[in-house]
Amino acid sequence: MKKFALGDVVNSDKGRRGVVRAAYRSKEGQQFYAVEKDGAMDYLEEERLTLAPRVELAA
């Protein structure tokens, strides 16, 4: 089961923040995600990502 959904904002283990644009499995069954950051795509294993905290803005 996927840990993240399309559109989720995530942080990588290297401190980069991006948006999940695709989710797929390798031939070995490992879960990967395509994460967009400033127009560039990173392809990362699920273990290297954490959900970014949501910031609530005052009205």
Secondary structure, DSSP 4 states (H G I P E B T S, - for coil): --SS-TT-EEEETTS-EEEEEEEEE-TT--EEEEEEETTEEEEEEGGGEEEPPP-PPP-
